[in-house]
Amino acid sequence: MISPLAHVDATAKIGKNVTIHPFAFIDKNVEIGDDCEIMPYASVINGTKMGCRNKVYQGAVVGADPQDFRWKGEEARCTIGNDNVIREHVIINRGFETKEGTVIGDFVFIMANSHVGHDCKLAGQSVLGNGVTMAGNVEIGANVILSSNSIFHEDSKVGDWTLVKGGCRVSGNVPPFIIVAHNPVEYFGVNAYVMRKHGYTDDQVDDIAKAYRHVYQSGTSVFNALKRIEADVEPSAHRDAITDFIRKVDLKIVAVPVELE
């Protein structure tokens, strides 16, 4: 299943039933798990470990060198989970600032021309639209939709079940379960349609919406909003996911007026 017209380094570890098409490039120190498919002109670069059942399309570069002046050639890693789709001309840079490097979980669909910078972390089960761009050290939660041409500045964090509308420029932290849109980024409500489609109950969605009314629609500070949430919303894993995220990022979240941060 490996074309003689592909370059596969002798040290690369290739799993069972892997298809590598003509003119693909598989570098040294690469691991590719079972049932993967590497399309023509795709490259998997030194330091990349890939799980099973991934498909890498034409022109994509998985594990490219970090695009950061601080990187001086030291060891860098890229870890790809299982069941991911990496479409045409996607670039995923290796990470060098942490031991695990750049990490992409399972069931992530990355559409054409997107870029995942060094040391980014994508939890899994997410969709990146065409042309999504991430600088280094961006963290994306699970079950997230990043619409086409959205941009994420360095160190931004996005919580679980979030929808970022197309063309948004995110420079900060987007808490879980919400929709953001426009430039500058604005809060656009709770991601209710997607959440209900995946099993969230009306009561759960209502509690999440109530929590965010305190954050974004009460005219109070984020600090006071957290106090109100804990007093007004019944304890639950969803409530805790919101408050824990906001505290973890030191109350600095997008779409909050500066005077209320």
N, C-alpha and C positions, 0 to 999 in steps of 0.2 A: 504493500500500500504506500510505499515511499518511492516517488519518481526518481529515476536516475538523473534527471535534470535539476533536482533540488540539491541545495548544499546542506548537508547534515553533518555537523562535526562529529568526529569519532567518539568524543567523550560525552556527547549528549545522551540522556537517558530517555528512551522512547517507550511508551507503554504499549499495550496490546491494541490491535485494530485501529491504529492511528493512520490517518491519510495525510500525506504531505505531497502537495501538488507541485508540478514543475515550477522552477524558479523561486520557490520559497527558500528562506535562509534560516537555518537553525544553528545558533552559535554554540560555542563551548559552554560548559557549566550550565546547561539548560535541562530541565526535566519537564516532560510532557506526559500527562496521564492517559489512561485508556480512552479509546473512542473519540479522541479529538480529531479535528480536521483543520489543516493549515492550508489556506488557498494560495494560488499563485501570487508571487511578489510580496507576500507577507513575510515579516521577520520576527523571530523570537530571539532576544539578545541575552548575552552572558549575564547570569545572575537571576534568571527567571525560572520560577517553579510553577507549573500549571497543573491543575487537577484534571478531572475526567469530563468528557463530553462537552468540551469547549469548541467553538468554531470561530476561527480568525479569518476575516475576509481580506480581499486583495488590497495590498498597499498598507496594511496596518503594521505598526511597529510596537511590539509588546516588550517592555523592558529597555526602552531607549535610555541612553545616558541622561543623568539629571541635568536639567537646564538651570543651573545655579552656580554662580561664580565661587561659592564656598566649597563646591565639590572639587577635590584635587586628585581624583582618580582612585580613591579608596574603594573598598568593597561596597557595593550597592545591590539591593535586592528588590525583586518584584514577585509577589505571590498572588496567583490567580486561583480562585476556588473552582467549583464544579458548575457545569451547565450554563456557562456564560456565552453570550454572543457579542463579538467585537467586530463591528462593521468596517466598511472601507475607509482607509486612511486615518483610522484612529491612532493616536500616539499615547502610550502609557509609559511614563518615565519611572525608572527605578528610584528607590528611596535610599538615603544614606544617613539620615539623622537619627533613626531608630533601628534597633536590631532587626525588626521584621520588614522595614522598608515600606514600599508601596504595597497596599493590600486591597484586593477586590474579592468580595465574598462570593456567594453562590447566586445563580439566577439573576445576573445583571445583564441588561441589554443596553449596549453602548452603540448608538447610531453613528453614522458616517461623520468624519472630520472632527470628532470630539478629541479633547486633550485632557488627560489626567496627569497632573504634575507630580513631582517627587514627594514621597512620604504621605500621599493622600490615603485615606481609609474609606472604603465603601462597604457598608455592612452587608448588603445583599438584597435581592429581590426588588431591585430598583430599575428605572428606565432613565437613560440619558438621551435626550433628543439630539438631532443633528446639530453639530457645531457647538456643543456645550464645552466650556473652557474652564479649567480649574488650575489655579496656581498651586504652589507647594503647601503641604500640611493641611489641606482641606479635609474635613470629616463629614461624611454623608451617612445618615442613619438608614434603617431598613425601610423598605416599602415606600421609597421616595420617587417622585416624578420630577425630573428637571427638564423643562421644556426647551425647545430648540434655541440656540444662541444665548442661553443664560451664561453669565460670567460670575466666577467665584474667586474673590481675592484671597490672598494668603491667610491661613489660619482661620478661615470661616468654618462654622459648624452648622449643620442642618439636621434637625431632629427627625425622628421616625414619622412616617405617614404624612410627609409634607409635600405640597405641590408648589413648585416655583414656576411661574408663568414665563413664556418665551421672552427673551431679550432682557430679563432682569439683570441688574448688576449688583451682586450681593457682596457687601463688604462688612461682615459682621456675622451674627449668629441668629439663625432662624429656628424658633422653638417648634416642638412637634405638633402634628395634627392640623396645621393651618395652611392657607393659601396666601402667597404673596405675589404681587404684580407691580408693574410700572417701574419707572426710574424718577426720583429715588423710590426705593422699595416701600410699598404700602401693604398693610394688613388687609386681606380681602375675605376674611371669614374662615370658618372651619372647613376642612377638607371632607365634608360630610358625605358627598356622593360616593367617593371612592371607599371611604371607611364603611359605609353601610353595605356596599357591594361585597365587601370582604368580611362581613359578619358582625360589625359593630351594631349594637342595639340603639334604638332611638334615645333611651335613657342615658346611655354612655355618651352619645354625641351631644345631647343636651347639657350634660355636666361639663364636657369639654368646652362647649360654646359659652357656658356661664363663666367658666374660669377665665376665658379670654376676654369676656366683656370687662372684667376687672382690670385686665392688663392694658387693653387697647381702647376702651370706650368709657372709662370712668373718670378720666382726667386726673388720676392720682399717680404717684411715683410707682416704679416697678417694685420697690421695697414694700410699699403699702399694699400694692396689688396682691403680692404673695400672702400677706397677712389676711387679706379679705378672702382669698381663695380658700385658705385653710379653715377659715371660720364659716364660709358660706357653702362650700362644695363638699358633698359626702366623700369620706376617704375612699380611695380606690387606686389601683395601679396606674390608671390614666391620669388622675390628678397628680399623683406623685411623679409621674414621668415629666409633667409640665414643670412643677416646682423644682424638681431635682435638676432638670436641664438649665433652667434660668439661674439657679444658684451656682451651678458648676461653671457658668460663663460669667460669673460676677455681676449678674443682673444686666449685662450688656447684650441686648437683643435688638434686632432690626425693627424699624418702623415706629419706634418710640421717640417722641420729641426730646431733644437734648435736655430740656429743663426738667423732664420727668424721669430721666434715667437714674 
